[in-house]
Each structure stands twice: as C-alpha cells, then as structure tokens.
Amino acid sequence: MKKIMLVMIATVMIAAVTVAQENKDYKKDRTEWEKKIKEELKLNNDQAIKYDAISKEYNDKIEAVTQDAGLNKDVQKERKMALKKEKEIKLFEFFTPEQQVKYREIMEKKKKEMSNKPAS
C-alpha cells in the first residue's frame, strides 16, 4: 500500500512539474510574440503601453476561458475567438491604418502556420 501511495505521489509531482514547465514555455512564447508584434508594427511608446495593457487584459480573459472546466472545447474555442475579435477592435482604436493592415497580415500568417502545424 505504501509503495502504491509513493508511486501515486511521484506521478502527481512529475505531472505538476510538466504542467508548470509547459505554462512557463507558453508565457515565454507569448511574451516573445507580443514583442515581435510591437517591433513589426513600429509602435510608439504610447501605443506600446496601450498594447501591453490590452494584451494583459485579454490574455487573462482567454486564460480564464481555457481554465473553465465547465465549458466544452467548442464553446471554449468560440469564446476565445470572440475575445480575440474584441481585442482587435480595441487595438485598432489606436493603431494607424497602416498598422492595422500589417497586424491583419501578421495574424493571417500566424493562423496559416498554426493550421499547418501537426497536432501535439
């Protein structure tokens, strides 16, 4: 019985470390992505501050949807897409028309890359 408990505890600990690492990697990737967007759009200081605030707000909202175990995957996907559209509307309030076009191009390229990526 003790051996079974030790194996179970070890398994839980390994799983927790794995999840923590994946979360760390995801946050690092997201930070790098947001930096890339700000650089490619050539945001000025005021725009960058607004971009960071809106990104944090919507990243938190999207994370809450992802963590909501009461929602099935289709509903989660639908809600996340709606939040991404809301985010874009808010960003476009202070992006120049040129930045809006460039942002859409970047997002379309990323969407294509993600759809070509094999499922993990």
Buried (B, 14 or more C-beta within 10 A) or exposed (E): EEEEEEEEEEEEEEEEEEEEEEEEEEEEEEEEEBEEBBEEBEBEEEBBEBBEEBBEBBBEBBEEBEEEEEBEEEEBEEBBEEBBEBBBEBBBEBBBEEBBEBBEEBEEEEEEEEEEEEEE
